[in-house]
Amino acid sequence: MNPESTLNQLKAASPEGKLPSSYGVYFKNTLVALCHALEDHILQTSTKNPEAKPLVLVTFQQGKWYLQEAERYQEIAESSCKVVISAVPDSGLSAHPTSQLENVSLVNLETTDSLVNEWNLIILSPSYTAMVLCHELSEDEYIVQGKPTVDTERKFYGLWTFDKTLVAKAAEILTERFRPYEPALADTIQKQHQQILTTEGIALTDMTDVVSRVVSYLQTSQQQMIAMNRQARELWELEGQALRVSRNLNANKLQAFLRMAQKVDERDRANQIASLQVAALSETIGQMLDLPTLKLRRLRLAGLLFRVGLVSAPEEIFTKTPDELDDANLTFWRERSVFSAHLLSAMPELGAVTQIVTHHLEYWDGSGKPDGLREAEIPIESRILGLVSYFQELTQARSQRKALSLGEAIEKCSDRSGTYFDPTLVETLSNVIRLTEMGLMELPQRPSQLPNVWLEEAVTSKTSV
């Protein structure tokens, strides 16, 4: 990747030269989906909070400017305090009414500037930040087959994030890259950026909807990509390409869910390690029971995602014990597995993982949720996840309830053995805790593998993950 690229400069400016987990190689179709999801968020939130209208910085890769995008940005400009678009002079934008709007500025790039190989969307608002940064692979980096002739097959190094620090830094970098073209405009952008950063009294935007929208767009773009390819290629060529595209898009969708799960942990200040610890300990129990590798992978992922349904939960869910909740919030808490499963169902490839999450609150005696399954009717992975999540919650303080020691927590689980929990699993967990207390093993704090994304390879199994 070009060292002058915005991505490379952001990486150099980041602690230890690290970029977020969303960094990877993306198909162009995926980038369109990501950008449209973030642009829709501008259109849908500006009317709700006019004081939080964003500053939007855009770079259109190689000056590609399509009429529908020009008209789209006319609407976006009306919902923004300022829009700055960079493209080569022959993009056609200067002749479009969008360019005549008072709050729209154009930066005419020289064809020798590496910015013409980038596709960037940076959104800075007092209530939220978001961005997509991308740089197309060079001809040498496309390696064997060379640069694709089909537009949707082009690939880009890229990332997407809502991290305020990263977005602010990227905006600074891009502004300085505009400066040689339009010094006065760069000063204006810088001033507006500072005003946004120092604005107070604006409520932060809940990003749940936009993350969900990203997932929906990615899924739709996958379907569109496959449909177009079916018309354009022979069947044998299509299937190989569609599979590659599917893996790429599935990975991006999964990243969105993992980010939602991380957001839940961030909101739960009393238990910000829940997902990692539950995934790790569930995996350990599964290993002791000699579960097959595929089941262990699914169990590990279910542990990371089992709380995703709490992403939009009332604050009381994270600050009170179930005994302290009012009727409405107690109902929300009891139905949390259903909410998580509903979100995950948007990704059919996660079918088996969704099934685990759906039934992790079923009880051994049949009194649990949502289907009243009992004993062996409950999937073994769900039984493990239900027990471990209950145990882990007890080891963390919540409201007036103090954190229990490992021994006290496992005793509480034993009290429910044969009613709520599978007696065999309680015994297995007890053995783990016993070994830990004897100093013969350490209680795992994170799963053995924590990749950015994970999906089962479709070529090795036709079963959904």
KAZIWO-V246568 format. One record per residue. N is the residue number from 1. RES is the residue in one letter. SS is DSSP state (a for helix, b for strand, c for the rest). D_CENTER is the distance of its C-alpha to the mean C-alpha in whole Angstrom. Layout:
n = {N;N}
res = {RES;RES}
ss = {SS;SS}
d_center = {D_CENTER;D_CENTER}
This chain:
n = {1;2;3;4;5;6;7;8;9;10;11;12;13;14;15;16;17;18;19;20;21;22;23;24;25;26;27;28;29;30;31;32;33;34;35;36;37;38;39;40;41;42;43;44;45;46;47;48;49;50;51;52;53;54;55;56;57;58;59;60;61;62;63;64;65;66;67;68;69;70;71;72;73;74;75;76;77;78;79;80;81;82;83;84;85;86;87;88;89;90;91;92;93;94;95;96;97;98;99;100;101;102;103;104;105;106;107;108;109;110;111;112;113;114;115;116;117;118;119;120;121;122;123;124;125;126;127;128;129;130;131;132;133;134;135;136;137;138;139;140;141;142;143;144;145;146;147;148;149;150;151;152;153;154;155;156;157;158;159;160;161;162;163;164;165;166;167;168;169;170;171;172;173;174;175;176;177;178;179;180;181;182;183;184;185;186;187;188;189;190;191;192;193;194;195;196;197;198;199;200;201;202;203;204;205;206;207;208;209;210;211;212;213;214;215;216;217;218;219;220;221;222;223;224;225;226;227;228;229;230;231;232;233;234;235;236;237;238;239;240;241;242;243;244;245;246;247;248;249;250;251;252;253;254;255;256;257;258;259;260;261;262;263;264;265;266;267;268;269;270;271;272;273;274;275;276;277;278;279;280;281;282;283;284;285;286;287;288;289;290;291;292;293;294;295;296;297;298;299;300;301;302;303;304;305;306;307;308;309;310;311;312;313;314;315;316;317;318;319;320;321;322;323;324;325;326;327;328;329;330;331;332;333;334;335;336;337;338;339;340;341;342;343;344;345;346;347;348;349;350;351;352;353;354;355;356;357;358;359;360;361;362;363;364;365;366;367;368;369;370;371;372;373;374;375;376;377;378;379;380;381;382;383;384;385;386;387;388;389;390;391;392;393;394;395;396;397;398;399;400;401;402;403;404;405;406;407;408;409;410;411;412;413;414;415;416;417;418;419;420;421;422;423;424;425;426;427;428;429;430;431;432;433;434;435;436;437;438;439;440;441;442;443;444;445;446;447;448;449;450;451;452;453;454;455;456;457;458;459;460;461;462;463;464;465}
res = {M;N;P;E;S;T;L;N;Q;L;K;A;A;S;P;E;G;K;L;P;S;S;Y;G;V;Y;F;K;N;T;L;V;A;L;C;H;A;L;E;D;H;I;L;Q;T;S;T;K;N;P;E;A;K;P;L;V;L;V;T;F;Q;Q;G;K;W;Y;L;Q;E;A;E;R;Y;Q;E;I;A;E;S;S;C;K;V;V;I;S;A;V;P;D;S;G;L;S;A;H;P;T;S;Q;L;E;N;V;S;L;V;N;L;E;T;T;D;S;L;V;N;E;W;N;L;I;I;L;S;P;S;Y;T;A;M;V;L;C;H;E;L;S;E;D;E;Y;I;V;Q;G;K;P;T;V;D;T;E;R;K;F;Y;G;L;W;T;F;D;K;T;L;V;A;K;A;A;E;I;L;T;E;R;F;R;P;Y;E;P;A;L;A;D;T;I;Q;K;Q;H;Q;Q;I;L;T;T;E;G;I;A;L;T;D;M;T;D;V;V;S;R;V;V;S;Y;L;Q;T;S;Q;Q;Q;M;I;A;M;N;R;Q;A;R;E;L;W;E;L;E;G;Q;A;L;R;V;S;R;N;L;N;A;N;K;L;Q;A;F;L;R;M;A;Q;K;V;D;E;R;D;R;A;N;Q;I;A;S;L;Q;V;A;A;L;S;E;T;I;G;Q;M;L;D;L;P;T;L;K;L;R;R;L;R;L;A;G;L;L;F;R;V;G;L;V;S;A;P;E;E;I;F;T;K;T;P;D;E;L;D;D;A;N;L;T;F;W;R;E;R;S;V;F;S;A;H;L;L;S;A;M;P;E;L;G;A;V;T;Q;I;V;T;H;H;L;E;Y;W;D;G;S;G;K;P;D;G;L;R;E;A;E;I;P;I;E;S;R;I;L;G;L;V;S;Y;F;Q;E;L;T;Q;A;R;S;Q;R;K;A;L;S;L;G;E;A;I;E;K;C;S;D;R;S;G;T;Y;F;D;P;T;L;V;E;T;L;S;N;V;I;R;L;T;E;M;G;L;M;E;L;P;Q;R;P;S;Q;L;P;N;V;W;L;E;E;A;V;T;S;K;T;S;V}
ss = {c;c;c;c;c;a;a;a;a;a;a;a;a;c;a;a;a;c;c;c;c;c;c;b;b;b;b;a;a;a;a;a;a;a;a;a;a;a;a;a;a;a;a;a;a;c;c;c;c;a;a;a;c;b;b;b;b;b;b;c;a;a;a;c;c;c;a;a;a;a;a;a;a;a;a;a;a;a;c;b;b;b;b;b;b;b;b;b;a;a;a;c;a;a;a;c;a;a;a;a;c;c;c;b;b;b;b;b;b;c;c;c;c;a;a;a;a;b;b;b;b;b;b;b;c;c;c;c;b;b;b;b;b;b;b;b;c;c;c;c;c;c;c;c;c;c;c;c;c;c;a;a;a;c;b;b;b;b;b;b;b;c;c;a;a;a;a;a;a;a;a;a;a;a;a;a;a;a;a;c;c;c;a;a;a;a;a;a;a;a;a;a;a;a;a;a;a;a;c;c;c;c;c;c;c;c;c;a;a;a;a;a;a;a;a;a;a;a;a;a;a;a;a;a;a;a;a;a;a;a;a;a;c;c;a;a;a;a;a;a;a;a;a;a;a;a;a;a;a;a;a;a;a;a;a;a;a;a;a;a;a;a;a;a;a;a;a;c;c;c;c;c;c;a;a;a;a;a;a;a;a;a;a;a;a;a;a;a;c;c;c;c;a;a;a;a;a;a;a;a;a;a;a;a;a;c;c;a;a;a;c;c;c;c;c;a;a;a;a;c;c;a;a;a;c;c;a;a;a;a;a;a;a;a;c;a;a;a;a;a;a;a;a;a;c;c;c;a;a;a;a;a;a;a;a;a;a;a;c;c;c;c;c;c;c;c;c;c;c;c;c;c;c;c;a;a;a;c;c;a;a;a;a;a;a;a;a;a;a;a;a;a;a;a;c;c;c;b;c;c;b;c;c;c;c;a;a;a;a;a;a;a;a;a;a;c;b;c;c;c;b;c;a;a;a;a;a;a;a;a;a;a;a;a;a;a;a;c;c;c;c;c;c;c;c;c;c;c;c;c;c;c;c;c;c;c;c;c;c;c;c;c;c;c;c}
d_center = {24;27;27;27;24;22;19;22;23;20;20;23;23;20;21;22;21;17;14;11;9;8;11;13;16;15;17;18;18;14;14;16;14;11;14;16;13;13;17;17;16;18;21;20;20;23;25;24;24;27;27;23;24;22;23;21;22;22;23;24;24;28;29;28;28;28;30;28;25;28;29;25;25;28;26;24;27;28;25;25;27;27;26;27;26;28;29;32;35;36;32;34;32;36;37;35;35;32;33;36;34;35;31;30;31;31;31;33;32;35;34;35;32;29;27;28;25;22;20;18;17;17;17;19;20;21;19;16;15;12;13;13;15;17;20;22;24;27;30;30;27;27;29;31;31;31;29;28;31;28;26;23;23;23;20;19;17;14;11;9;8;10;12;15;17;15;16;19;20;19;21;24;24;24;27;29;29;30;33;35;35;35;36;36;33;31;33;32;29;29;31;28;25;27;28;25;24;27;27;27;27;24;22;18;16;14;11;10;12;10;7;9;11;8;8;12;13;11;14;16;17;17;20;21;21;23;25;26;27;29;31;31;32;34;33;33;31;28;27;26;24;23;22;20;18;17;16;14;12;12;10;8;7;7;4;2;5;5;4;6;8;9;9;12;13;14;15;18;20;22;20;17;17;18;15;16;20;19;18;20;23;23;22;26;27;26;28;31;31;31;28;28;25;23;23;22;19;18;19;17;14;15;16;12;11;15;14;11;14;15;12;15;18;21;21;24;22;21;24;27;28;28;32;32;29;31;31;28;26;27;27;23;23;25;23;19;19;20;17;15;16;16;13;12;15;13;13;16;16;15;18;20;17;17;20;20;18;20;23;23;25;28;31;33;36;34;34;30;27;27;29;32;32;34;34;34;32;29;27;28;24;24;27;25;22;24;27;24;22;25;27;24;24;28;28;26;28;27;29;33;32;32;30;32;33;32;36;36;32;33;37;35;33;36;38;36;36;38;36;33;32;33;36;36;32;33;36;34;31;35;36;32;33;37;36;34;37;39;37;37;33;30;28;24;22;19;19;21;18;15;13;10;10;13;15;18;20;22;25;26;25;25;24;20;18}
